[in-house]
């Protein structure tokens, strides 16, 4: 299955996502700090990055930009407890595949993850991901 990276400043969110997506056979790596997440993305490009909008040092938008510099084909799902039309549009313009509001329902997380990964080109090779598609 897929390699998934979760970056959220609340560790429990990452644990919950790992529990849900791990049941589907995905390997989920949890990060609560940006620097180790970037290092992981460079060394072991994930098929999908799930990013919170409010992080310790950077915004989710800034992290999205940086991840796209590391790997332009990376698939990204944004999560936020504070949704705005402006940030949704900005994230989608920067190449996010989905913009979801917390708390996200289990069915929605599973469905959006499956949809994003199904669109990925060369899912066995995260570095070979195709162009992002917005919802």
N, C-alpha and C positions, 0 to 999 in steps of 0.2 A: 504494500500500500504506500501511502504518501508520507513524506517527511514534512512535518508542520512545526513552525516556530510561533510561540505565543509571547508577546511582549506586553505586560500589564504591570503597573506599579502595585497592584493588589495581588499578592501571590495566590490567594484562594481562587481568584478568577482563572488563573492558569491551571491550577489543579483541577477545577471543575471541567474546563475544556479538555484537558488531557484525559480525564475519566470518560467523558462522553465520546470523544473521537478515538480514543484508544480502544474502545469496545468494537470499533469498526476496523481495527487492525492498523490504524495510523500510528506512526511514531511521533510523539509530541514532545518538543523541547520547550521548557518554560524559562522565561527571563523576566526579571523585574527591573533591570538596569539596561540602559541603551548600549553601553560599550561592549559587554559580553555578547549581546544579541548581534551587533554588527560583526564581531569577530566570528561568531558562529556562521553568519550568513556568508562571509568570505570563504571560510574553510569548508563548510558543508552546506551548500546552497539548498534551502528548503523548497519544496513544491509550493508551499503556501505559508505566508506570514499573516498572523492575526494580531492586529495592533490596537491598543487602546489609544484614545485621543489625548488623554491627560497622563503624562508620564513624569518621571522625576526631574529630568533636565531639559528635555526637548518636548515639543508637541508631537502628536501622532503624524501630523502633516510633514514636519521636519524629518521624522524617521522614515516616512514613506519616500520622500525625496532621496534620502541617503541610500535606502535599500535599492531604489531604482538605479542609482549610480553604480552600486555594487553588482546588480544583476537586473538589467532592463526587463527581462522576461518574468521576473518573480510575480507570483499571484499574491494579492493582498486583500484581506478583509479588515475593514476598520470597525472598531467598536467604540461607542460613546454613550455616556449617561447624560450628555448635554448636547443633543442634536440641534444643528442649525442648518438651514438651507445652504448658507454660504460655505460651511465646512464640508457638507456633503458634495456640493458641486466642485469645490476645490480638490477634494480627494479623488473624485471620479476623473477630473481633468488630468490629475497627476498619474493616473493609471490604476487606481484601486478598482478591484472587481466587485466589491460590495461595501455598503455603508450600513451598519446595523446598530440599533438602539439597545442599550442595556436596560434592564436585564433581558438577555436574549433567550428565547424559548429553546428547549432542546431540539425540537423538531425543526425549527428555523435554522439553528446552527448546523445540524446534520444535513439539511437540504441545501443550504447555501454552500457548505463545504463540498458536497458531492457535485454540485453544479459547476463550481469554480474549477475543481480538479478535473472534471470531465472535459472542460474546454482547454485544459493545459495540453500543449503539444509535447510529446516525449516525456510523459509523466515519470518514466524510470530515470530520466536525466534532468534534474531540476534546473541545471544551467542552460538547458535547451528549450525553456518555456517559450510559448508563442507570445503574440501580442495580447495585452490585457483587453478584456471586454467589460464594459460597465453594465450594471443591471438596469 
